Amino acid sequence: MARLFRHSSSSCHSSDLPAAGAATSSSPPLPSPFPDLGVALSDADLRTTAYELLVAASRATGAKPLTYIPQSASTSSSSTLQTTTASGNGKGALGLRPSASSNDGRPATAAELVRVRMGVTEQADARIRRGLLRIAAGQLGRRAESMVLPLEFLQKFKASDFPDPLEYQAWQTRNFKLLEAGLLVHPLVPLKKSDISAQRLHQIIHEAYDGQLETGRNSESMQRLRRAVMSLACRSLDEASDECHWADGFPLNLHIYKMLLEACFNGGDGTVVDEIGEVVELLKKTWVILGVNRMLHNLCFNWALFNHFVMLGQADNELLSATENLLVEVAKDAKITKDPDYCDVLSSTLSSIMGWTEKRLLAYHETFNTSNIYTMQDIVSIGISTAKILVEDVSYEYCPGTKEETDVVRSRIETYIRSSLRTAFSQKMEEVYSKRSSRNPTLILSILAKEIGDLATKEKNMYSPILKKWHPLAAGVAVVTLHACFGNELKQFIVRLTELTLDTAEVLKAADNLEKVLVHIAVADSVDSDDGGKSLVSEMPPYEAGTVIANLVKAWVKERVDKLKGWADQNLQQETWNPKANNRDSFAPSSMEMLHIIDETLDAFFQLPIPMHSTLLPDLTAGFDACLKYYVSKVKSGCGTRSTLFPQLPHLTRCDVGSKLFKKKEKPQFLVKRGSQVGSTTGNEASSLPGLCVRINTLNYIQNELENLDKKMKTCLQLGEWAQSDTVDGLNINFELSKAACQEGIRQLCETTAYKVIFNDLNHVLLDTLYVGSPASNRIMPVLRELGPILRIISATVHSRMRNSLITALMKASFDGFLLVLLAGGPTRAFSCQDYQIIEDDFRALRGLYLAYGDGVAEELVGKASSEVKNILPLLRTDTETLIGRFKQIISESYESTTKSRFPIPPVPVQWSPNNPNTILRVLCYRNDEAATKFLKKTYDLPKTL
């Protein structure tokens, strides 16, 4: 039997005609679980044979002898098999409710019910019973299982017993085919190829097919047929048995029994008959002939119940429940038997059932909806039960070593979930793409994310509560599957991304929202599990949509920052720094354009539909901050510094007392360091006083606009849908680098401008002229006249907020220049104590210029800027001896190891001071006094000229 089952290439599909009076099926039946017979026996042939066999078995086991009533007197109650009256007691054992319909018009006995359900006419029934009486008359006391019914019928019936010769001929053919199927093709005991009896029977049957065999009486040909049939039918596995084996070979026996089981179902609606208990009792009488036992009956009846559920369009849930209940008995049977033939039947039958259930459960979103969801639990139960039996009892018992140590139930449920969700996901994709083919393909993925979120919610609410009975994490497995499916699509989308657009940001945001929904379902579903859902979440590698967005935004930021830096380089090279060529506020147009670009970029940034503006804004501001700092550095570069513009001090000399200090055309011995020009601008114009004023204004403008940008960014964040006030307050979006650069740049430019004016532009009236020859002849007035227009240029050009800073720097530079003339003016200058008043008056005049300018510089500022000069002036009226004594004292305190005749030259101080030895030494160097000259000659051997 196992060999025949395994090598059966095609099944006897239930495409054959159903039993007469059978319910009209709304769905095709299941394929038969049994192999094809290999003999052309139709369902009608098998059904008639099954009824003949049932009648014969009932006669042999009945309590009363079988009697024959002529057809003319037959009624629905006359063809009685010795059975009990139908009572319907058997439905309860299957979990079925008795039929609510009336019993009026139903057959009076179970036997009559079977006849009607099997589509046997009263005339055919009478003929069968008449034939059995003829057989019984010649073989009194012989049991049905000891006879070969087709053989006996062939001998007892003649053509006259049939109303039509063709019907008789068909009847004969059917019986010969039964002999061929039961004795030659599917014998209980396998035949050897050399078996002579089999060869003889094969020859006789084919003679019969050709019409060359006479039957219907005790002829020679009939005797030859009987000898051939009985030699084969009497072969048995049990030598002591007198049974004939013609219908108990597999799969003929189960094909016949399947026809008998059809009697258990109502013809009108296909439901189980109320008299199922009595009907089954009748069918049991055939078991000995068909080689059927309780386990095979349970298995075949289980399949019949499920097949009828399928044929009824899966509308009768009672049939499903009955299948489920009987499957419990099948499972018990499977565990207690080791019969390989039974296991083959078990495997084929359960595989047939499981094949149907799995086809639906592997795509349960297609199969079940609100109208039939009530059937899902029973179908899952049946699918799981059949799978469990097949794995644990069939494959394990007879294929040792192939069973994996796994939970069959949970494994199957996971398979159903994953397969169904993958199918549902694919269908959603097809729907979305087909309905929205004309739309932007990028946006389709965000629509799909919304659809998958709805699908996950439907799964959680409709299907997971059912599946949770077998798998505690059913919803979790479902969302893990959906997460992986959408993740695959998202990965392909992300790989193609090159820039952040509104569409791509929307897709990534939709993916992030979907992931939150899926993870929430997974965690909620596994809250009672041992690990709290960690294992499920670990199967959901994050989409990292936020990271993708962040990386794209960073790339977006870098691209714009790089462009801005390149733009700054290009435009700075073209900048003229000319107040007349620029706007009315006298700052560089490039700075205004640069800040305009930054402002527009910020607008574009806040229009991006991303959930992390506050997180990524510092990257953008840091990039802008670096660009602005770079711009500021370029604005001030090349303009010079205090150190480059401050003149180099001449070597110390002593006065040549009594001689003329200089000849005509002789110039002071200053080595002035001229400030370098800005290489990227137009030379003198860029580094001129107006040009430097424009640079100062430019940095002031940037500084003011940065405050506005700060306010704008904070306002945008506070108005944003994701903003939190405490988050905004803690963000580093203050342009700290560029603000500090502007502040320091303004200070440096003010200082540079001031020193350039004093030591470069006014060099001719200050260092080259003031006090040269005689203090009385070259006083401060030319310097003051030159400073007036300079102050007017500053007032007209420099922004009011920066004006005081620049004038203060200019004031400080002018006092530094004044001191430089007094302390390092070179050998063309000499001062006596009597010159003090002239110098004091000039100092007051210089201070007065700044105090009187415009609204006037605050006296406090003027005092602070001129304090160094004020402290030094008293030295100019101090007599030489006092100065020399003070110098020696300070030097002695500072240099303990010096001898009285030789002192080291003290270094130049950072700031001139009346207590500084270098300062006092310089006053002595320019003292037009013999004592001073002798002291300097003796102490340092200073020359009179350079």
Buried (B, 14 or more C-beta within 10 A) or exposed (E): BBEBBEEBEEBBEBEBEBBBEBBEBEEEBBBBBBBBBBBEBEBBBBBBBBBBBBBBBBBBBBEEEBEBBEBEEBEEEBBBBBBBEBEBBBBEBBEBEEBEEEEEEBBBBBBBBBBBBBBBEBEBBBBBBBBBBBBBEEEEEBBBBBBBBBBBBBBBBEBEBBEEEEEBEBBBBBBBBBBBBBBBBBBBEEBEEEBEBBBBBBEBBEBBBEEEBEBBEEEEBBEBBBEBBBBBBBBBEEEEEEBBBBBBBBBBBBBBBBBBBBBBBBBEBBBBBBBBBBBBBBBBBBBBBBBBBEBBBBBBBBBBBBBBBBBBEBBBBBBBBBBBBBBEBBBEBBEEBEEEBBBBBBBBBBBBBBBBBBEBBBBBBEBBEEEBBEBBBBBBBBBBBBBBBBBBBBBEBBEEEEEEEEEBBBBBBBBBBBBBBBBBBEBBBEEBBEEBEEEEEBBBBBBBBEBBBEBBEBBBEBBBEBBBBBBBBBBBBBBBBBBBBBBEBBEEBBEEBEEBBEBBBBBBBBBBBBBEBBBEBBBEBBEEBEEEBEBBBEBBEEBBBBEBBBBBBBBBBEEBBEEBBEBBEEBBEEBBBBBEEBEEBBBBBBBBEBBEBBBEBBEEBBEBBBBEBBBBBBBBBBBBBBBBBBBBEBBBBBBBBBEBBBBEBBEBBBBBBEEEBBEEEEEBBBEBBEBBBBEBBBEEBBBBBBBBBBBBBBBBBBBEBBEEBBEBBBEBBBEBEEBEEEEBEEBEBBBBBBBEBBBBBBBBBBBBBBBBBBBBBBBEBBBBBBBBBBBEEBBBEBBBEBBEEBBEBBBEBBBEEBBBBBBBBBBBBBBBBBBBBBBBBBBBBBBBBEBBEBBBEBBEBBBEBBBEBEEEBEEEBBEEBBEBBEBBBEBBBBEBEEBBEBBBEBBEEEEEEEEEEEBEEBEEEEEBBBEBBBBBBBBBBBBBBEBBBBBBEEBBEBBBEE
